[in-house]
Amino acid sequence: MRVAVTGSSGFVGGAVVRDLAAHGHEIVAFSRRVPRLPSEILHQVSHQFWDLRDGPLAKEDRPEDIDAVVHCGAAVSDGGNHARAWVVNVEGTRAVRETFPEARFVHVSSGSVYDPRTPSVTVSEAEAPARGYVNAYGSTKAAAERYLAADAAREDRGPVVVLRPHAVYGPGDTTLLPRLESAAIGAWLPIPGGGKVRQHLTHIETLAQAVRAALDADVEPEMAAGRPLVANVADARPVDLDETLELLMFARFRPVQVVGIPIRLANALAWAGERVSRWTGREPRLSRYAISHLAMERTYDLTVLRERLGVDPAPTSLHGAMSW
């Protein structure tokens, strides 16, 4: 296929470009920065600058014969201005859809669209979006999904596949790993609740495999019903969060012991930190969003991933973590 990929200079978008090119697809990579790509796939990838905040591409700037779009571009910061997140995550999604209205649209969403205030226990896709969120990222990713659900009902539009990964990790991670390492204090890694919860993580290779499968998935039932095909994406089995974090840090030559922060104290610190961040514009070191993803179970029903997309995810693996 000829596939357009947004956010191609980021962690997820870059991995998607490399994986699709390695499997023979021709890629048009969109981003605000030139992506770093291995030389062996450069002949299959062309790059075009696009800031999603500028809206849809002008007709004369749109590449021709695009079969599918993989939308990875997003504002992923924790906290920050809701209006800015809306412009990128919701209006940016609308801009990409309007630019390529007839192409298959694979939208990389997030497990953050589930209710952040309650545990996610083998949740199915029908349980999101939720009614309320604790930060701009969750609320705007949910709003983008609602827009795509409404747009998929139009007969003149291409089919939509929504992927919901949780806690994406692996080579090139620019989000989870840096936050984890910055949270360590000497030999201690303070975690709200002590990390005594089960969590699904998503290796970047698992997500890339799901994206590739989404390009070929049978979406006729959803198209007939005027809705997207939605799939949770995660590794094969949940892990114990505290043990996995300690193993990851050990593999990074930073042995630590996870220690618990009382939930009430963590929430009070988060409340104060979020208000300071509104003035400074910086991400809070601890937020209600972070607590919701560290102190509660986050596990997902992977039936759609396995049966509709045909992806048999591998178990969580920290192999090679020293070089991530």
NUKOL-864082 format. One record per residue (C-alpha): chain; residue in one letter; y, x negated, z negated; residue number from 1. Coordinates in pm, 1 decimal. Example, Ala and Ser with C-alpha at 12.3 -4.5 7.8 and 13.67 -1.06 7.14 Angstrom:
2
node ch->A; aa->A; yy->-450.0; xx->-1230.0; zz->-780.0; i->1 $
node ch->A; aa->S; yy->-106.0; xx->-1367.0; zz->-714.0; i->2 $
***
This chain:
324
node ch->A; aa->M; yy->0.0; xx->0.0; zz->0.0; i->1 $
node ch->A; aa->R; yy->366.4; xx->-89.7; zz->17.4; i->2 $
node ch->A; aa->V; yy->479.7; xx->-50.9; zz->-343.1; i->3 $
node ch->A; aa->A; yy->826.0; xx->-61.0; zz->-498.7; i->4 $
node ch->A; aa->V; yy->831.8; xx->-194.0; zz->-856.5; i->5 $
node ch->A; aa->T; yy->1138.5; xx->-156.7; zz->-1078.7; i->6 $
node ch->A; aa->G; yy->1206.5; xx->-384.3; zz->-1373.2; i->7 $
node ch->A; aa->S; yy->1022.6; xx->-661.3; zz->-1190.0; i->8 $
node ch->A; aa->S; yy->1184.9; xx->-943.6; zz->-1387.2; i->9 $
node ch->A; aa->G; yy->1063.3; xx->-803.3; zz->-1719.8; i->10 $
node ch->A; aa->F; yy->740.5; xx->-850.7; zz->-1913.9; i->11 $
node ch->A; aa->V; yy->562.9; xx->-538.0; zz->-1786.3; i->12 $
node ch->A; aa->G; yy->721.9; xx->-522.9; zz->-1441.1; i->13 $
node ch->A; aa->G; yy->648.7; xx->-887.9; zz->-1369.9; i->14 $
node ch->A; aa->A; yy->284.3; xx->-848.7; zz->-1470.3; i->15 $
node ch->A; aa->V; yy->253.1; xx->-540.0; zz->-1248.4; i->16 $
node ch->A; aa->V; yy->400.7; xx->-725.3; zz->-949.3; i->17 $
node ch->A; aa->R; yy->160.9; xx->-1017.2; zz->-995.0; i->18 $
node ch->A; aa->D; yy->-141.6; xx->-791.3; zz->-1037.5; i->19 $
node ch->A; aa->L; yy->-67.2; xx->-566.9; zz->-740.2; i->20 $
node ch->A; aa->A; yy->7.4; xx->-862.6; zz->-513.6; i->21 $
node ch->A; aa->A; yy->-314.8; xx->-1031.8; zz->-623.4; i->22 $
node ch->A; aa->H; yy->-501.0; xx->-718.7; zz->-512.1; i->23 $
node ch->A; aa->G; yy->-348.2; xx->-717.8; zz->-165.4; i->24 $
node ch->A; aa->H; yy->-53.2; xx->-480.7; zz->-198.4; i->25 $
node ch->A; aa->E; yy->285.4; xx->-554.0; zz->-40.2; i->26 $
node ch->A; aa->I; yy->557.4; xx->-541.6; zz->-304.1; i->27 $
node ch->A; aa->V; yy->929.5; xx->-470.0; zz->-296.5; i->28 $
node ch->A; aa->A; yy->1047.1; xx->-593.1; zz->-636.7; i->29 $
node ch->A; aa->F; yy->1364.9; xx->-443.7; zz->-784.7; i->30 $
node ch->A; aa->S; yy->1554.8; xx->-589.9; zz->-1079.4; i->31 $
node ch->A; aa->R; yy->1889.8; xx->-721.3; zz->-1194.3; i->32 $
node ch->A; aa->R; yy->1752.9; xx->-1078.2; zz->-1203.9; i->33 $
node ch->A; aa->V; yy->1528.4; xx->-1264.9; zz->-962.5; i->34 $
node ch->A; aa->P; yy->1172.4; xx->-1250.9; zz->-1103.3; i->35 $
node ch->A; aa->R; yy->972.0; xx->-1566.8; zz->-1156.5; i->36 $
node ch->A; aa->L; yy->656.5; xx->-1537.8; zz->-948.0; i->37 $
node ch->A; aa->P; yy->373.1; xx->-1775.9; zz->-862.0; i->38 $
node ch->A; aa->S; yy->402.5; xx->-1937.1; zz->-520.2; i->39 $
node ch->A; aa->E; yy->71.7; xx->-1796.2; zz->-394.3; i->40 $
node ch->A; aa->I; yy->205.0; xx->-1438.0; zz->-387.1; i->41 $
node ch->A; aa->L; yy->559.6; xx->-1499.6; zz->-262.2; i->42 $
node ch->A; aa->H; yy->462.8; xx->-1406.8; zz->93.3; i->43 $
node ch->A; aa->Q; yy->366.6; xx->-1058.1; zz->-31.9; i->44 $
node ch->A; aa->V; yy->677.7; xx->-993.5; zz->-240.0; i->45 $
node ch->A; aa->S; yy->1036.2; xx->-929.4; zz->-135.3; i->46 $
node ch->A; aa->H; yy->1312.6; xx->-889.7; zz->-391.8; i->47 $
node ch->A; aa->Q; yy->1613.3; xx->-660.8; zz->-395.5; i->48 $
node ch->A; aa->F; yy->1881.8; xx->-644.6; zz->-662.7; i->49 $
node ch->A; aa->W; yy->1924.3; xx->-303.9; zz->-825.5; i->50 $
node ch->A; aa->D; yy->2093.2; xx->-207.9; zz->-1149.7; i->51 $
node ch->A; aa->L; yy->1956.9; xx->137.7; zz->-1232.9; i->52 $
node ch->A; aa->R; yy->2283.3; xx->223.5; zz->-1406.2; i->53 $
node ch->A; aa->D; yy->2445.4; xx->232.2; zz->-1061.0; i->54 $
node ch->A; aa->G; yy->2241.9; xx->536.9; zz->-957.7; i->55 $
node ch->A; aa->P; yy->2024.0; xx->590.1; zz->-648.0; i->56 $
node ch->A; aa->L; yy->2024.4; xx->330.1; zz->-373.3; i->57 $
node ch->A; aa->A; yy->2239.1; xx->406.8; zz->-72.5; i->58 $
node ch->A; aa->K; yy->2030.8; xx->519.6; zz->225.4; i->59 $
node ch->A; aa->E; yy->2107.2; xx->204.1; zz->420.1; i->60 $
node ch->A; aa->D; yy->1978.0; xx->-8.5; zz->127.5; i->61 $
node ch->A; aa->R; yy->1646.4; xx->170.2; zz->86.2; i->62 $
node ch->A; aa->P; yy->1338.3; xx->-15.2; zz->211.4; i->63 $
node ch->A; aa->E; yy->1128.8; xx->181.0; zz->457.7; i->64 $
node ch->A; aa->D; yy->768.4; xx->296.8; zz->438.8; i->65 $
node ch->A; aa->I; yy->730.4; xx->286.9; zz->60.5; i->66 $
node ch->A; aa->D; yy->397.9; xx->448.4; zz->-31.3; i->67 $
node ch->A; aa->A; yy->436.4; xx->437.5; zz->-408.8; i->68 $
node ch->A; aa->V; yy->682.1; xx->345.7; zz->-680.1; i->69 $
node ch->A; aa->V; yy->591.2; xx->189.0; zz->-1014.5; i->70 $
node ch->A; aa->H; yy->883.1; xx->247.5; zz->-1248.0; i->71 $
node ch->A; aa->C; yy->882.7; xx->-19.4; zz->-1520.6; i->72 $
node ch->A; aa->G; yy->1258.0; xx->-57.9; zz->-1565.2; i->73 $
node ch->A; aa->A; yy->1377.3; xx->55.7; zz->-1908.0; i->74 $
node ch->A; aa->A; yy->1603.9; xx->-19.5; zz->-2202.0; i->75 $
node ch->A; aa->V; yy->1354.5; xx->-105.8; zz->-2475.7; i->76 $
node ch->A; aa->S; yy->1574.8; xx->-213.0; zz->-2766.3; i->77 $
node ch->A; aa->D; yy->1522.6; xx->-61.6; zz->-3111.4; i->78 $
node ch->A; aa->G; yy->1843.4; xx->107.5; zz->-3217.8; i->79 $
node ch->A; aa->G; yy->2157.3; xx->73.4; zz->-3012.5; i->80 $
node ch->A; aa->N; yy->2374.0; xx->329.2; zz->-2843.0; i->81 $
node ch->A; aa->H; yy->2200.0; xx->651.1; zz->-2738.2; i->82 $
node ch->A; aa->A; yy->2431.1; xx->700.9; zz->-2440.6; i->83 $
node ch->A; aa->R; yy->2349.5; xx->356.9; zz->-2298.8; i->84 $
node ch->A; aa->A; yy->1976.6; xx->415.3; zz->-2343.8; i->85 $
node ch->A; aa->W; yy->2011.5; xx->754.5; zz->-2173.0; i->86 $
node ch->A; aa->V; yy->2183.8; xx->601.0; zz->-1870.4; i->87 $
node ch->A; aa->V; yy->1898.1; xx->355.0; zz->-1815.0; i->88 $
node ch->A; aa->N; yy->1590.6; xx->546.7; zz->-1930.4; i->89 $
node ch->A; aa->V; yy->1675.2; xx->897.4; zz->-1810.6; i->90 $
node ch->A; aa->E; yy->1939.8; xx->867.4; zz->-1540.7; i->91 $
node ch->A; aa->G; yy->1772.9; xx->547.1; zz->-1420.7; i->92 $
node ch->A; aa->T; yy->1443.7; xx->731.2; zz->-1382.2; i->93 $
node ch->A; aa->R; yy->1623.4; xx->1005.6; zz->-1192.2; i->94 $
node ch->A; aa->A; yy->1787.2; xx->744.7; zz->-967.3; i->95 $
node ch->A; aa->V; yy->1450.8; xx->590.2; zz->-877.3; i->96 $
node ch->A; aa->R; yy->1294.1; xx->928.8; zz->-810.4; i->97 $
node ch->A; aa->E; yy->1586.9; xx->1033.9; zz->-591.3; i->98 $
node ch->A; aa->T; yy->1570.7; xx->707.5; zz->-398.6; i->99 $
node ch->A; aa->F; yy->1199.4; xx->751.9; zz->-317.5; i->100 $
node ch->A; aa->P; yy->1142.2; xx->1129.6; zz->-346.3; i->101 $
node ch->A; aa->E; yy->829.1; xx->1150.2; zz->-132.3; i->102 $
node ch->A; aa->A; yy->645.5; xx->845.0; zz->-267.1; i->103 $
node ch->A; aa->R; yy->381.5; xx->858.7; zz->-537.6; i->104 $
node ch->A; aa->F; yy->567.2; xx->790.7; zz->-862.8; i->105 $
node ch->A; aa->V; yy->388.5; xx->593.0; zz->-1135.8; i->106 $
node ch->A; aa->H; yy->602.6; xx->603.8; zz->-1447.4; i->107 $
node ch->A; aa->V; yy->539.5; xx->352.8; zz->-1727.0; i->108 $
node ch->A; aa->S; yy->633.3; xx->554.8; zz->-2033.9; i->109 $
node ch->A; aa->S; yy->535.9; xx->478.2; zz->-2394.5; i->110 $
node ch->A; aa->G; yy->328.3; xx->587.5; zz->-2690.3; i->111 $
node ch->A; aa->S; yy->666.2; xx->628.5; zz->-2858.9; i->112 $
node ch->A; aa->V; yy->691.8; xx->977.5; zz->-2707.2; i->113 $
node ch->A; aa->Y; yy->450.1; xx->1104.5; zz->-2974.5; i->114 $
node ch->A; aa->D; yy->587.4; xx->1235.4; zz->-3303.8; i->115 $
node ch->A; aa->P; yy->712.0; xx->930.3; zz->-3497.6; i->116 $
node ch->A; aa->R; yy->714.1; xx->1114.2; zz->-3830.1; i->117 $
node ch->A; aa->T; yy->340.7; xx->1182.7; zz->-3849.0; i->118 $
node ch->A; aa->P; yy->32.0; xx->966.3; zz->-3784.8; i->119 $
node ch->A; aa->S; yy->-114.3; xx->968.5; zz->-3434.4; i->120 $
node ch->A; aa->V; yy->-488.3; xx->1014.4; zz->-3483.3; i->121 $
node ch->A; aa->T; yy->-675.4; xx->1003.0; zz->-3151.2; i->122 $
node ch->A; aa->V; yy->-390.0; xx->1205.8; zz->-3002.9; i->123 $
node ch->A; aa->S; yy->-430.5; xx->1364.4; zz->-2661.5; i->124 $
node ch->A; aa->E; yy->-169.8; xx->1364.9; zz->-2388.8; i->125 $
node ch->A; aa->A; yy->-78.9; xx->1730.1; zz->-2452.8; i->126 $
node ch->A; aa->E; yy->66.1; xx->1640.6; zz->-2795.8; i->127 $
node ch->A; aa->A; yy->382.8; xx->1486.3; zz->-2649.8; i->128 $
node ch->A; aa->P; yy->673.0; xx->1490.0; zz->-2596.7; i->129 $
node ch->A; aa->A; yy->756.8; xx->1580.4; zz->-2956.2; i->130 $
node ch->A; aa->R; yy->1048.8; xx->1774.5; zz->-3100.8; i->131 $
node ch->A; aa->G; yy->1239.0; xx->1489.5; zz->-3261.5; i->132 $
node ch->A; aa->Y; yy->1268.6; xx->1110.3; zz->-3263.9; i->133 $
node ch->A; aa->V; yy->1415.0; xx->840.5; zz->-3486.7; i->134 $
node ch->A; aa->N; yy->1576.6; xx->618.0; zz->-3224.2; i->135 $
node ch->A; aa->A; yy->1726.1; xx->625.2; zz->-2877.5; i->136 $
node ch->A; aa->Y; yy->1423.5; xx->461.6; zz->-2714.3; i->137 $
node ch->A; aa->G; yy->1176.1; xx->731.5; zz->-2816.9; i->138 $
node ch->A; aa->S; yy->1408.1; xx->1021.1; zz->-2741.1; i->139 $
node ch->A; aa->T; yy->1514.6; xx->892.5; zz->-2398.7; i->140 $
node ch->A; aa->K; yy->1160.9; xx->801.4; zz->-2288.7; i->141 $
node ch->A; aa->A; yy->1059.6; xx->1156.8; zz->-2382.9; i->142 $
node ch->A; aa->A; yy->1356.4; xx->1298.6; zz->-2191.7; i->143 $
node ch->A; aa->A; yy->1254.0; xx->1097.2; zz->-1884.0; i->144 $
node ch->A; aa->E; yy->906.5; xx->1249.5; zz->-1904.0; i->145 $
node ch->A; aa->R; yy->1053.6; xx->1599.7; zz->-1928.9; i->146 $
node ch->A; aa->Y; yy->1263.2; xx->1533.9; zz->-1619.7; i->147 $
node ch->A; aa->L; yy->958.0; xx->1413.6; zz->-1424.1; i->148 $
node ch->A; aa->A; yy->751.6; xx->1711.0; zz->-1540.0; i->149 $
node ch->A; aa->A; yy->1014.4; xx->1948.3; zz->-1402.7; i->150 $
node ch->A; aa->D; yy->1059.7; xx->1746.9; zz->-1083.9; i->151 $
node ch->A; aa->A; yy->684.9; xx->1732.8; zz->-1015.2; i->152 $
node ch->A; aa->A; yy->688.3; xx->2110.1; zz->-967.3; i->153 $
node ch->A; aa->R; yy->896.9; xx->2073.7; zz->-650.3; i->154 $
node ch->A; aa->E; yy->693.7; xx->2099.7; zz->-331.0; i->155 $
node ch->A; aa->D; yy->901.4; xx->1840.0; zz->-145.8; i->156 $
node ch->A; aa->R; yy->824.6; xx->1562.6; zz->-398.5; i->157 $
node ch->A; aa->G; yy->549.9; xx->1304.2; zz->-421.6; i->158 $
node ch->A; aa->P; yy->293.9; xx->1322.8; zz->-703.5; i->159 $
node ch->A; aa->V; yy->371.2; xx->1179.6; zz->-1047.9; i->160 $
node ch->A; aa->V; yy->144.8; xx->978.0; zz->-1277.1; i->161 $
node ch->A; aa->V; yy->273.9; xx->903.9; zz->-1629.2; i->162 $
node ch->A; aa->L; yy->119.7; xx->618.5; zz->-1827.7; i->163 $
node ch->A; aa->R; yy->168.5; xx->593.0; zz->-2205.5; i->164 $
node ch->A; aa->P; yy->79.5; xx->245.4; zz->-2335.9; i->165 $
node ch->A; aa->H; yy->119.1; xx->157.4; zz->-2702.9; i->166 $
node ch->A; aa->A; yy->217.8; xx->-186.0; zz->-2835.8; i->167 $
node ch->A; aa->V; yy->184.4; xx->-388.2; zz->-2515.5; i->168 $
node ch->A; aa->Y; yy->103.1; xx->-753.6; zz->-2583.0; i->169 $
node ch->A; aa->G; yy->-17.2; xx->-1062.2; zz->-2399.0; i->170 $
node ch->A; aa->P; yy->116.6; xx->-1354.7; zz->-2191.6; i->171 $
node ch->A; aa->G; yy->492.4; xx->-1330.4; zz->-2142.1; i->172 $
node ch->A; aa->D; yy->553.0; xx->-1082.0; zz->-2425.0; i->173 $
node ch->A; aa->T; yy->928.0; xx->-1059.8; zz->-2484.1; i->174 $
node ch->A; aa->T; yy->928.2; xx->-779.1; zz->-2739.6; i->175 $
node ch->A; aa->L; yy->647.0; xx->-749.9; zz->-2995.4; i->176 $
node ch->A; aa->L; yy->564.8; xx->-1116.1; zz->-3048.0; i->177 $
node ch->A; aa->P; yy->925.8; xx->-1235.2; zz->-3094.4; i->178 $
node ch->A; aa->R; yy->988.6; xx->-954.5; zz->-3345.9; i->179 $
node ch->A; aa->L; yy->670.1; xx->-1039.9; zz->-3532.5; i->180 $
node ch->A; aa->E; yy->748.1; xx->-1410.7; zz->-3554.7; i->181 $
node ch->A; aa->S; yy->1105.3; xx->-1349.1; zz->-3663.8; i->182 $
node ch->A; aa->A; yy->979.6; xx->-1122.1; zz->-3944.8; i->183 $
node ch->A; aa->A; yy->763.0; xx->-1394.1; zz->-4101.2; i->184 $
node ch->A; aa->I; yy->904.1; xx->-1552.6; zz->-4417.6; i->185 $
node ch->A; aa->G; yy->726.6; xx->-1879.7; zz->-4477.6; i->186 $
node ch->A; aa->A; yy->360.5; xx->-1800.1; zz->-4536.2; i->187 $
node ch->A; aa->W; yy->426.7; xx->-1427.3; zz->-4577.5; i->188 $
node ch->A; aa->L; yy->453.4; xx->-1148.8; zz->-4323.3; i->189 $
node ch->A; aa->P; yy->602.9; xx->-842.6; zz->-4491.9; i->190 $
node ch->A; aa->I; yy->482.7; xx->-515.6; zz->-4338.8; i->191 $
node ch->A; aa->P; yy->569.3; xx->-162.3; zz->-4460.3; i->192 $
node ch->A; aa->G; yy->258.8; xx->-27.7; zz->-4629.1; i->193 $
node ch->A; aa->G; yy->75.6; xx->-359.3; zz->-4592.1; i->194 $
node ch->A; aa->G; yy->-63.1; xx->-288.0; zz->-4245.0; i->195 $
node ch->A; aa->K; yy->-366.8; xx->-104.6; zz->-4383.0; i->196 $
node ch->A; aa->V; yy->-385.2; xx->124.4; zz->-4080.7; i->197 $
node ch->A; aa->R; yy->-580.4; xx->155.6; zz->-3758.0; i->198 $
node ch->A; aa->Q; yy->-385.5; xx->93.0; zz->-3439.6; i->199 $
node ch->A; aa->H; yy->-450.6; xx->90.1; zz->-3068.1; i->200 $
node ch->A; aa->L; yy->-290.1; xx->-206.9; zz->-2891.5; i->201 $
node ch->A; aa->T; yy->-255.0; xx->-249.0; zz->-2514.7; i->202 $
node ch->A; aa->H; yy->-316.0; xx->-582.3; zz->-2345.7; i->203 $
node ch->A; aa->I; yy->-83.7; xx->-635.1; zz->-2050.5; i->204 $
node ch->A; aa->E; yy->-388.2; xx->-673.2; zz->-1823.0; i->205 $
node ch->A; aa->T; yy->-515.4; xx->-332.2; zz->-1933.8; i->206 $
node ch->A; aa->L; yy->-179.7; xx->-177.1; zz->-1847.6; i->207 $
node ch->A; aa->A; yy->-167.8; xx->-353.1; zz->-1509.3; i->208 $
node ch->A; aa->Q; yy->-518.3; xx->-226.1; zz->-1434.0; i->209 $
node ch->A; aa->A; yy->-411.5; xx->129.3; zz->-1523.8; i->210 $
node ch->A; aa->V; yy->-109.3; xx->101.9; zz->-1293.0; i->211 $
node ch->A; aa->R; yy->-328.7; xx->-13.0; zz->-1006.8; i->212 $
node ch->A; aa->A; yy->-571.9; xx->271.7; zz->-1069.1; i->213 $
node ch->A; aa->A; yy->-284.7; xx->521.7; zz->-1078.1; i->214 $
node ch->A; aa->L; yy->-195.6; xx->432.5; zz->-719.3; i->215 $
node ch->A; aa->D; yy->-529.9; xx->568.9; zz->-599.1; i->216 $
node ch->A; aa->A; yy->-608.7; xx->834.7; zz->-859.7; i->217 $
node ch->A; aa->D; yy->-693.8; xx->1187.9; zz->-747.6; i->218 $
node ch->A; aa->V; yy->-392.6; xx->1397.5; zz->-846.0; i->219 $
node ch->A; aa->E; yy->-474.4; xx->1711.5; zz->-648.3; i->220 $
node ch->A; aa->P; yy->-537.1; xx->1928.3; zz->-958.9; i->221 $
node ch->A; aa->E; yy->-201.3; xx->1831.4; zz->-1107.5; i->222 $
node ch->A; aa->M; yy->-14.5; xx->1871.9; zz->-777.7; i->223 $
node ch->A; aa->A; yy->-159.4; xx->2220.8; zz->-737.9; i->224 $
node ch->A; aa->A; yy->-39.8; xx->2305.3; zz->-1088.6; i->225 $
node ch->A; aa->G; yy->300.6; xx->2143.3; zz->-1034.5; i->226 $
node ch->A; aa->R; yy->271.2; xx->1888.8; zz->-1313.3; i->227 $
node ch->A; aa->P; yy->218.8; xx->1512.4; zz->-1356.5; i->228 $
node ch->A; aa->L; yy->-110.1; xx->1343.5; zz->-1437.2; i->229 $
node ch->A; aa->V; yy->-55.5; xx->1189.4; zz->-1782.3; i->230 $
node ch->A; aa->A; yy->-275.8; xx->918.8; zz->-1936.3; i->231 $
node ch->A; aa->N; yy->-273.3; xx->727.8; zz->-2263.2; i->232 $
node ch->A; aa->V; yy->-331.5; xx->356.9; zz->-2202.6; i->233 $
node ch->A; aa->A; yy->-475.9; xx->120.1; zz->-2463.8; i->234 $
node ch->A; aa->D; yy->-749.1; xx->-130.3; zz->-2534.1; i->235 $
node ch->A; aa->A; yy->-1105.1; xx->-5.3; zz->-2580.5; i->236 $
node ch->A; aa->R; yy->-1098.8; xx->40.0; zz->-2958.3; i->237 $
node ch->A; aa->P; yy->-843.8; xx->51.0; zz->-3240.3; i->238 $
node ch->A; aa->V; yy->-804.6; xx->-252.1; zz->-3466.4; i->239 $
node ch->A; aa->D; yy->-708.4; xx->-305.2; zz->-3830.4; i->240 $
node ch->A; aa->L; yy->-340.9; xx->-389.1; zz->-3801.9; i->241 $
node ch->A; aa->D; yy->-312.0; xx->-635.6; zz->-4092.2; i->242 $
node ch->A; aa->E; yy->-615.1; xx->-841.3; zz->-3986.9; i->243 $
node ch->A; aa->T; yy->-504.1; xx->-850.8; zz->-3623.2; i->244 $
node ch->A; aa->L; yy->-151.2; xx->-963.2; zz->-3708.6; i->245 $
node ch->A; aa->E; yy->-284.5; xx->-1242.6; zz->-3928.1; i->246 $
node ch->A; aa->L; yy->-522.7; xx->-1355.7; zz->-3652.9; i->247 $
node ch->A; aa->L; yy->-243.3; xx->-1351.3; zz->-3396.2; i->248 $
node ch->A; aa->M; yy->-12.9; xx->-1559.2; zz->-3612.4; i->249 $
node ch->A; aa->F; yy->-296.9; xx->-1802.0; zz->-3690.0; i->250 $
node ch->A; aa->A; yy->-358.7; xx->-1840.4; zz->-3315.5; i->251 $
node ch->A; aa->R; yy->11.4; xx->-1921.1; zz->-3279.8; i->252 $
node ch->A; aa->F; yy->-24.6; xx->-2200.1; zz->-3542.3; i->253 $
node ch->A; aa->R; yy->172.7; xx->-1997.3; zz->-3796.7; i->254 $
node ch->A; aa->P; yy->-82.5; xx->-1889.2; zz->-4057.5; i->255 $
node ch->A; aa->V; yy->55.2; xx->-1607.6; zz->-4270.6; i->256 $
node ch->A; aa->Q; yy->-67.5; xx->-1344.2; zz->-4510.6; i->257 $
node ch->A; aa->V; yy->41.0; xx->-985.5; zz->-4460.7; i->258 $
node ch->A; aa->V; yy->209.1; xx->-848.6; zz->-4772.3; i->259 $
node ch->A; aa->G; yy->308.4; xx->-488.1; zz->-4826.4; i->260 $
node ch->A; aa->I; yy->657.7; xx->-347.0; zz->-4862.3; i->261 $
node ch->A; aa->P; yy->665.5; xx->-11.8; zz->-5046.4; i->262 $
node ch->A; aa->I; yy->740.7; xx->262.5; zz->-4796.4; i->263 $
node ch->A; aa->R; yy->1031.9; xx->403.2; zz->-4998.2; i->264 $
node ch->A; aa->L; yy->1195.7; xx->62.7; zz->-5020.4; i->265 $
node ch->A; aa->A; yy->1133.7; xx->0.7; zz->-4649.7; i->266 $
node ch->A; aa->N; yy->1295.5; xx->331.5; zz->-4556.6; i->267 $
node ch->A; aa->A; yy->1599.2; xx->254.8; zz->-4773.2; i->268 $
node ch->A; aa->L; yy->1637.1; xx->-87.2; zz->-4609.3; i->269 $
node ch->A; aa->A; yy->1594.9; xx->68.0; zz->-4265.9; i->270 $
node ch->A; aa->W; yy->1856.6; xx->333.9; zz->-4338.3; i->271 $
node ch->A; aa->A; yy->2108.7; xx->65.5; zz->-4436.1; i->272 $
node ch->A; aa->G; yy->2014.8; xx->-166.3; zz->-4149.8; i->273 $
node ch->A; aa->E; yy->2052.0; xx->102.8; zz->-3885.6; i->274 $
node ch->A; aa->R; yy->2401.6; xx->185.8; zz->-4000.9; i->275 $
node ch->A; aa->V; yy->2505.3; xx->-178.1; zz->-3994.5; i->276 $
node ch->A; aa->S; yy->2361.6; xx->-212.2; zz->-3642.9; i->277 $
node ch->A; aa->R; yy->2587.2; xx->68.8; zz->-3521.3; i->278 $
node ch->A; aa->W; yy->2884.7; xx->-149.1; zz->-3606.3; i->279 $
node ch->A; aa->T; yy->2745.4; xx->-482.7; zz->-3490.5; i->280 $
node ch->A; aa->G; yy->2554.0; xx->-363.1; zz->-3183.5; i->281 $
node ch->A; aa->R; yy->2255.2; xx->-576.0; zz->-3286.6; i->282 $
node ch->A; aa->E; yy->1902.6; xx->-454.6; zz->-3344.1; i->283 $
node ch->A; aa->P; yy->1822.7; xx->-389.1; zz->-3710.8; i->284 $
node ch->A; aa->R; yy->1563.9; xx->-623.4; zz->-3861.8; i->285 $
node ch->A; aa->L; yy->1387.9; xx->-315.0; zz->-3997.6; i->286 $
node ch->A; aa->S; yy->1421.7; xx->39.5; zz->-3863.6; i->287 $
node ch->A; aa->R; yy->1264.6; xx->381.1; zz->-3913.3; i->288 $
node ch->A; aa->Y; yy->1111.9; xx->339.2; zz->-3568.4; i->289 $
node ch->A; aa->A; yy->944.2; xx->12.9; zz->-3669.4; i->290 $
node ch->A; aa->I; yy->816.9; xx->169.7; zz->-3991.1; i->291 $
node ch->A; aa->S; yy->672.7; xx->463.9; zz->-3797.9; i->292 $
node ch->A; aa->H; yy->469.2; xx->223.1; zz->-3583.9; i->293 $
node ch->A; aa->L; yy->359.9; xx->-9.6; zz->-3862.8; i->294 $
node ch->A; aa->A; yy->287.6; xx->214.7; zz->-4158.1; i->295 $
node ch->A; aa->M; yy->96.3; xx->497.1; zz->-3988.8; i->296 $
node ch->A; aa->E; yy->-214.9; xx->523.5; zz->-3776.9; i->297 $
node ch->A; aa->R; yy->-148.2; xx->508.2; zz->-3402.9; i->298 $
node ch->A; aa->T; yy->-469.8; xx->579.9; zz->-3214.0; i->299 $
node ch->A; aa->Y; yy->-509.8; xx->757.2; zz->-2881.1; i->300 $
node ch->A; aa->D; yy->-761.4; xx->963.4; zz->-2688.2; i->301 $
node ch->A; aa->L; yy->-849.7; xx->754.8; zz->-2381.1; i->302 $
node ch->A; aa->T; yy->-1056.5; xx->1017.4; zz->-2198.0; i->303 $
node ch->A; aa->V; yy->-805.9; xx->1057.3; zz->-1912.1; i->304 $
node ch->A; aa->L; yy->-775.9; xx->680.0; zz->-1873.0; i->305 $
node ch->A; aa->R; yy->-1152.6; xx->643.6; zz->-1845.6; i->306 $
node ch->A; aa->E; yy->-1251.5; xx->957.7; zz->-1656.4; i->307 $
node ch->A; aa->R; yy->-952.3; xx->1032.7; zz->-1431.6; i->308 $
node ch->A; aa->L; yy->-821.6; xx->681.8; zz->-1365.6; i->309 $
node ch->A; aa->G; yy->-1160.9; xx->514.0; zz->-1382.5; i->310 $
node ch->A; aa->V; yy->-1039.7; xx->237.3; zz->-1613.0; i->311 $
node ch->A; aa->D; yy->-1284.7; xx->97.2; zz->-1868.4; i->312 $
node ch->A; aa->P; yy->-1046.3; xx->-96.5; zz->-2094.8; i->313 $
node ch->A; aa->A; yy->-1151.3; xx->-422.0; zz->-2255.0; i->314 $
node ch->A; aa->P; yy->-1142.2; xx->-470.0; zz->-2633.9; i->315 $
node ch->A; aa->T; yy->-828.9; xx->-617.1; zz->-2791.5; i->316 $
node ch->A; aa->S; yy->-823.2; xx->-991.1; zz->-2723.4; i->317 $
node ch->A; aa->L; yy->-601.4; xx->-1268.1; zz->-2859.6; i->318 $
node ch->A; aa->H; yy->-749.0; xx->-1528.3; zz->-2627.5; i->319 $
node ch->A; aa->G; yy->-483.5; xx->-1776.8; zz->-2521.0; i->320 $
node ch->A; aa->A; yy->-228.9; xx->-1647.1; zz->-2772.6; i->321 $
node ch->A; aa->M; yy->-107.1; xx->-1998.1; zz->-2848.7; i->322 $
node ch->A; aa->S; yy->61.2; xx->-2009.6; zz->-2506.3; i->323 $
node ch->A; aa->W; yy->206.1; xx->-1657.5; zz->-2494.4; i->324 $
***
